[in-house]
Each structure stands twice: as C-alpha cells, then as structure tokens.
Amino acid sequence: MTTSMLYTKISSLPPSMIKEVNDFVEFLKPKQKKNKAKERKFGCAKGLIVMHDDFNAPLEDFKDCYKRWKFSEIQCKNCLEIAI
C-alpha cells in the first residue's frame, strides 16, 4: 500500500475516526524506534580483546586431567588396532 492510497482512505473517514487513526500512529511510533537495531561499526572493538600466544597451552590446574585423558586415548587406539 502506498502513502497516497493510505492518505485517500484516511481522508474519506469522519473526523472522529481520523483522530483514532492519529492516536494509533502515535502509539506505533515508539515501537518503530525500539525495533531499529543500532548499526554496528566494523572494528569498533579492535584492541579490546587480546588472544595470548599460549592460548592453547595446557592449564596448570588441569594437568592431572590431561594425563588421564592421554592415557585413555592410548588405550582406545590400542583397542582399535586389536579389533582391526
């Protein structure tokens, strides 16, 4: 529906209904503002996030878990070799 078509329809209404249409439009305006998402600017967070070189290095707190996991992995590989 074009704006001119809408204008023609509203113009044909009695004044009391035109007021209702106006009230409804005023009700809808705040919703339009809320639904508009802010346009994100590329690179606006540059320098805020740092990835250290040792990111993938094992953590000291989980050294024991790593040892157990490596042992389980070796057992699973042996089982596969035996099954084949």
Stockholm file with secondary structure:
# STOCKHOLM 1.0

chainA/1-84         MTTSMLYTKISSLPPSMIKEVNDFVEFLKPKQKKNKAKERKFGCAKGLIVMHDDFNAPLEDFKDCYKRWKFSEIQCKNCLEIAI
#=GR chainA/1-84 SS CCHHHHHHHHHTSCHHHHHHHHHHHHHHHHHHHHHCCCCCCTTTTTTTCCCCTTTTSCCGGGHHHHHHHHHHHHHHHHHHHHHC
#=GC SS_cons        CCHHHHHHHHHTSCHHHHHHHHHHHHHHHHHHHHHCCCCCCTTTTTTTCCCCTTTTSCCGGGHHHHHHHHHHHHHHHHHHHHHC
//
